[in-house]
Amino acid sequence: MDSQEKVPMEEQTVEQTVVETATEQPAEEPERRQYQSKKEVLERVREIAHSDDAPQKEEVDYLKTVFYKLHIAEREAKLKSYLDAGGDPEQYQITPDEDEEAFKAEMGVIKEKRQKLFREQEQEKQDNLQKKLDIIEKIKAMVTSPEEANNSYKEFKALQDEWREIKNVPADRANELWRNYQLYVEQFYDLLKLNFEAREYDFKKNLEMKTKLCEAAEKLAEETDVISAFHQLQKLHQEYRETGPVSKELREEIWNRFKAASTVVNKRHQQHFEDLRAREEENLAKKTALCEKVEAINAEENKGSGDWERHTKDIIDLQAEWKTIGFAPQKMNVKIFERFRAACDDFFARKAEYFRNLKDTFKENAEKKRALIEKAKALQDSTDWKSTSDKLINLQKEWKTIGMVPKKLGDQLWEEFLGACNKFFEARNAAGAGTRNEERENLEKKRDVIERLKAAAEEAGEGLQERVQKLVEEYQSIGHVPFKEKDKLYEEYHAVLDKLYKELNISVAKRRLTKFKDNLKQVAERGENALDNERARLMRQYEQLKSEVQTYENNLGFLNASSKKGNSLIDEMNRKVQKLRDEVQLVRDKIKAIDAENAAKE
C-alpha cells in the first residue's frame, strides 16, 4: 500500500457527521408519563433522588413543571373555595405545603447528584482525552519505525482495542483526535508488511461488521419511536467509527450505504421536531387567544354580583381549557403562562375587592333596615290611625330606597318589618270597620240630597231658592263618605248646584252679600259700637285687598310675555287680580250696607 495514500472518505467524515448530527437536532424528552397529583410527582422525584442511576435533565425539568402546575392549580382552587364561601380576602393566608417542602428537598438532592455527575463526567472526558493522545503517540512511533511494523502488530491491535474501550472525550477535541488517530492507523497499515491473506482477512472481517451496522441503520427506518431510532443511530455511528477499515475499493461504497441509512433516520428525526415546533406554535396561538379573552373580560364593567359570578365562570372555563393545551415553545412557555396568570390574578383580586366593599355595603344597609324596623315597632301599637298610617307608609317608601343585603338576612329583616306594619294596619282596619259602615250610610244620604236637588231643578217655581238652601244645609250637615267616592260625589253635587244657581241667577258674591245683610241685625244687637267695629274691620280688609291688587299689577309689568311660560304666568296672575277685584267690590258693598243700616237707625 502506498504510504502517501490519503485517509479514505469514510474515515474523514464519519466522526464529523456524528458530531454535527448530534448538535443540529434539539434534544427531546422520552415519552412523558402523565401525573394526576403532586404526590405521584413527588414519589417519582424521590425515586430519582435515591436511585443509583444518573438523573436525566429532561425528566427532572418535566417533573418540576408538572409539580408546580398542579401546585398552583391547587392553591387557586383553595382561594376560590374560600372566597365563594364568603371569606375575607384580606384574612386569607397561604398555608405551608408539606409536599412542596419535600419536593424542594428532593430536588436539592438531585441537583447535587447532577453537579457531582457532571464534574465526574468532565474529569472522565479529560482523562480519556489524555489516554487517546497517548495511544496516538504510540501508533505514531510505530509508523516512524517501518522495520518494526511486523513485530509491533500485536501491540498495535491491543492499542486499537484500548482505543475502542475509551468512550467520551471533550466534544471540541473529538474530530481532531479522530483524524489524527485514523491518519496514523492508515499509515501503520500501509507500512505493515503482513502477508496478503492476513490483511485481506482483516479487511473482510471489518467489512462484515460494517455491513451489519448498515443493515441495523437501515432497519431503524421502520422504528416507530423516532427519538429512540435517533439515539440508536448515534450508537451505531460510534461502533462504525471504532470498526477498522475495509479494502480501498469498498470503503466509499460501504460508507455511502451507511450514510444513506443515517440520512433517512436523521430526516425523520428533524421532521419530528419541526412538527413538534409547529404544534408548540399552535399551542402558543391558542394560549395567546385565551389570554386575550381573559383580558377582554377584565376590560368589561361588572355592574353587580351577577356580572362578577358570570365572568368568574367564564374565566374558570378558560382556565380548564388552558390545561388541555400542551406546551408552547420553550422561550415563550413561561412568558405566556405569566401573562395568563397575571390576567386571572387581576380579575380575582378586583372581585375580592368588590365583594369586600359589598360586604361593608350590606352591613350598612342592614343597619339602616334595622333602624326602620325599630321605628315601625315603636308605631305598631299606636291608635292615631291617620298620622301613624302616613308615617308607616313613609317608612315603607324609605325601605325601598335602601340597597341590597344578603338574601337570607334580607328575608328575615323584611319579615320583621312587615310584621310590625301589619300589626298596626290590622288593628286600624278592625277599628275602622264601624267608621266605614257609617261612611257608607253618609254616602247614601248625600246621594239622596243630590237626587232631591236634581228634582228641585226640574220643578223650579216659587220658593226654589229657599228649598235649595235647605238642601245645601242638609248636605253639609252629613258626615264623611268613603275616600274613594269623595271626588266623584263632589263633582256630581257641585254640577247640580251650578245648574241651579245659574237658573236662579245668583252669583257667589251676591249670595255672600245677601247673607251678610241678613246678619247685620244680629251684629247690631251685640252692642252700640258693633256695626262701627265691623265697618272698621271691613275698611282694613278693603285697604289690604287694594294693596295686593296694586302689587300684582306692578309685577305683571316685569314679566316677559313673549315666552310660553310667561303667557301662562300672566294668565294666572290676571285671574288672581280679577278675583281680588271681585273681593274688593264685595267688601265695598258690605261697607255700603253698614252705612245704609246706620242711616236707617238715625
Disulfide bonds with the S-S distance in Angstrom:
none
